[in-house]
């Protein structure tokens, strides 16, 4: 009987036929003996991640796959990114994505990344824990110029605009409420006060003065965007009874894992770029099955190559991934492997589309069908037929004999 599961998500893997690839998709065109061998022993199908006709974002599609209906659980980008930085949120917190930028004396943005500053810990330390009117500002460093920003206190709202104009040469925006609630008005006022106060502190900070003396730009302004309010909900273990972990290179995907209370496993060489060490990720994931029931693996680059409109590069990256797929010959006997994508990113469109993505379930007890290749059109003939993202977790539970009986 199956007891453990790996869910391997290739971001943006799905595509459309490409003339330059002989009318094949990058996945169909790539040399993929290992994907195909697995497909030959698996039950395959196509998945409309958010449902037919909905064009999925990466964050919402992952939530759907893991059984967290986006309409109910999606909190906006802020809380997910902040969770990925290891920041534990409390019910009612309003979280933002943050950047340290450089502004001049007129509050005009000179650089949104403070001269591509590499470590913002000295900046976050100077402002973390500030308090205004009973509300605390929590700031944690992210990679390079990025930071996670949380407002913690009573009576807050995420219905506020960004302070980040997203463009150099523009003055920073005053934060405004986006609805008529007193909570939104209060949050916007507080955020403006915090932004002004942090600028005052950062502008005088010795660390920034030293940067300027070396001819570097000071990180003297905290830009915030993507407000979202965190509401406590049952984490993955509580919901499904699985101890779970996340093996990912990209910040957003670690964020999704952390948001669902999965353990985040760092893998050296996992870069979320085409050069990422995929074999190291799969080896790590297989090892994690000793201590976890459920492993989420995320592989990013097929999506980026689709957004670049680079079908040959996408096919080459898929062939590289295929070599690593051979490692799943070592999947334990009680292990289930689910391979799919979060959405299609057709090279022709250079953006996400609603085209369904291939999916396969491989492991003891699955009803192996006649599909012998892992591709968009091959999987259309599979035993799973057309499913949605929300069908993945129930199917995993079903194969493990863990679904509750409906009726008697
Ligand atoms: Zn994606």
Boltz pocket constraint, residues with backbone or C-beta under 6 A from the ligand:
constraints:
  - pocket:
      binder: B
      contacts: [[A, 11], [A, 12], [A, 57], [A, 58], [A, 59], [A, 303], [A, 342], [A, 343]]
      max_distance: 6.0
